Amino acid sequence: MVKHIVMFKLQGSDEVRRETALRFKAALDALPAQIDVLQSIEVALNENPSEDWDIVLTAIVPSMADVATYAQHPAHVAAAAIIKDVKQQRACVDYNC
């Protein structure tokens, strides 16, 4: 099993960042029903205003190859497009567990 952990920092006003993050979360939360290799996904919005990152997700897939399958799936690509114009930074760690 592989855990795929990603954090996103968005740009824009607090309102724009929050609204975009909520739409992104809803799209990501729907992915397990659409992507066979996606065993689970947990998406959360940062509640601590003194921290810089806005969104974190933890996805679990069977193998490292499945990370690419998940990333290239049209439903995931559509979800990622939601934050495309406001994404400032992305950090990712993938590891076997």
N, C-alpha and C positions, 0 to 999 in steps of 0.2 A: 504494500500500500504506500501511496505517496501523499503527503500533505503539501498543498500548494497554498502558501500564505502570501497575500499581497496587501500592501497599504497604498493608499492614494492621498495625495495632497492636492486640493483643488484651489483655484484662484477665483476671485470675484468677491462680491459682497457676502456677508454672512447669510443673507436671505437666498441669494442665488446658489451658493454652495450647498446650503441645507436642502433646498428644493431639488436640486440636481442629484444630490446624494440619496434622497428618498426615492426618486424615480429609478436610479441605478440599483438601489437595494431591492426594490420590487422586481425589477427585471432579473437580477441575479437569483433571487429567492425562487423564481419560477423555473430555473434551469434544470434541476434534477428530473423533472417530469419530461424534459425535452432532450436531454443528453444522456444516453445510456451509460457511458463510462463514469459519469458523475455520481458517485455514491452518496455524497452529502455536500452541503455548502452552508456555511454560517457567515452572515454578513452583519456588520455592526457599524454604527456611526459613533464617532468620538463624542463623548459627553463632557470632556475636560477642556475648557477653553484655553488653558495654559499650554496645551500641547499643539503641535503643528499639523499632525496627520488627521484627515477627515473621515476616512473609511478604511476598514480592515475586513478582509475576507479570508476564510479558511475553507478550502475545498479538499475533498478526499477522492482520489481516483486509484484504480488498481496498480498502475505502473507509470514510470516516467514518460513512456510513449503516449500514454493516455492524457498527460498534461497537454501535449500538442493537439491531440484529438479534440479535447475540450476547448482549447484556445481557438481552434480553427472552425469550430461548429458555427453555423450561421446564427443560431440563437445567442451564442456568446458574443459573436461579432456585433450583433445588433445591440446587445446590452452595453458593450464597450463604447459604442458610438454615442451613447447618452452623455458620457463625460468627456468625449473627445475635445471639445472646444474649451473646457475649463480645467482639464487635467494639467497640473503643474509638475508633479513628480509622481513616480511610481517606484516602489521597492518590492522585491519579491524574493522569497526563499522557497525552494522545493526540496523536500527530504524524504527518504524512505523511513517508514515507521512500522 
